[in-house]
Amino acid sequence: MAEAIPAWEPHPEVWLLIAALVATYAILVVRSGPSRVPSGEVVVSRLQIASFSLGAFTLLFASTWPIHDVAEGYMYSAHMVQHLLYTLIAAPLILMGTPAWMMRILLPGRLLKTMAWWSRFLPALILFNTMIVLTHWPAVVDLALQSAILHFLVHAALLISAFVIWMPILSPLPEIPRLVAPMKVAYLFLQSIVPTVPATFLTFGSHPLYRRYETLPKLWGATALDDQLIAGLIMKIGAGLLIWGVIAVIFFRWAASEESRNRPDKALREMDRELIEMGLRK
């Protein structure tokens, strides 16, 4: 049983991947951007740069010490934190930071058509929930912990699917249209339901589901069942709060937009009523 977070360890492979991601973004902005946007328009906004940078940092934070080390060698709950950071924070931030012209470079030809197909309401819904089930299936988790390559592929698939999942909400491309606000709310609501199923098994399970994590040492005196319960709560409450937070933002923005749209009509009706009362209009 370990009582403290493991000592710092370097992860150069992660550093190189994140550096390559950031370098690709910078090169595209500097070399390709100016020729892709009309003269006088901004190649990439400060908000987009900030969003992309924060998303890249989130990837780095989730994939290196201490989260990665704790997730790999001690606690399944840390593994759950990794998944939330990848799917609900890093992916949407990077997508928000990617301008339309850059997305067209990254998704040429058939790849764009494939992304457009998967980014529709129903396919994206099925994809997300399938990935949730697969990435938390005990056999997959146990195998991934024994193979660094398989573990990387699982995380890569999870991250790629996360970009697809957020496309109906944040797509910068007219070729992949965003859902209208009410449909966004319905879409995210449905996306929040299925994860509660594995979360319930984790939270209320009477025995550990993952053999590999059952044999690993735990931090701070936790048992394998404690760790599993914490993972379930993180999945159910943490993911739920993030998704419902986005739903709330979308709903209130939509309500404000509808109110401002109807305000001129309301003002005209008030003016007509006053004119009628004054006898100036029938």
Stockholm file with secondary structure:
# STOCKHOLM 1.0

chainA/1-282         MAEAIPAWEPHPEVWLLIAALVATYAILVVRSGPSRVPSGEVVVSRLQIASFSLGAFTLLFASTWPIHDVAEGYMYSAHMVQHLLYTLIAAPLILMGTPAWMMRILLPGRLLKTMAWWSRFLPALILFNTMIVLTHWPAVVDLALQSAILHFLVHAALLISAFVIWMPILSPLPEIPRLVAPMKVAYLFLQSIVPTVPATFLTFGSHPLYRRYETLPKLWGATALDDQLIAGLIMKIGAGLLIWGVIAVIFFRWAASEESRNRPDKALREMDRELIEMGLRK
#=GR chainA/1-282 SS CCCSCCCCCCCHHHHHHHHHHHHHHHHIIIIIHHHHSCTTSCSSCHHHHHHHHHHHHHHHHHHSTTHHHHHHHTCHHHHHHHHHIIIIIIHHHHHHTCCHHHHHHHSCHHHHHHHHHHTSHHHHHHHHHHHHHHHTCHHHHHHHHHCHHHHHHHHHHHHHHHHHHHHHHHCCCTTSCCCCHHHHHHHHHHHTTTTHHHHHHHHHCSSCSCHHHHHSCCSTTCCHHHHHHHHHHIIIIIHHHHHHHHHHHHHHHHHHHHHHHHHHHHHHHHHHHHHHHTTSCC
#=GC SS_cons         CCCSCCCCCCCHHHHHHHHHHHHHHHHIIIIIHHHHSCTTSCSSCHHHHHHHHHHHHHHHHHHSTTHHHHHHHTCHHHHHHHHHIIIIIIHHHHHHTCCHHHHHHHSCHHHHHHHHHHTSHHHHHHHHHHHHHHHTCHHHHHHHHHCHHHHHHHHHHHHHHHHHHHHHHHCCCTTSCCCCHHHHHHHHHHHTTTTHHHHHHHHHCSSCSCHHHHHSCCSTTCCHHHHHHHHHHIIIIIHHHHHHHHHHHHHHHHHHHHHHHHHHHHHHHHHHHHHHHTTSCC
//
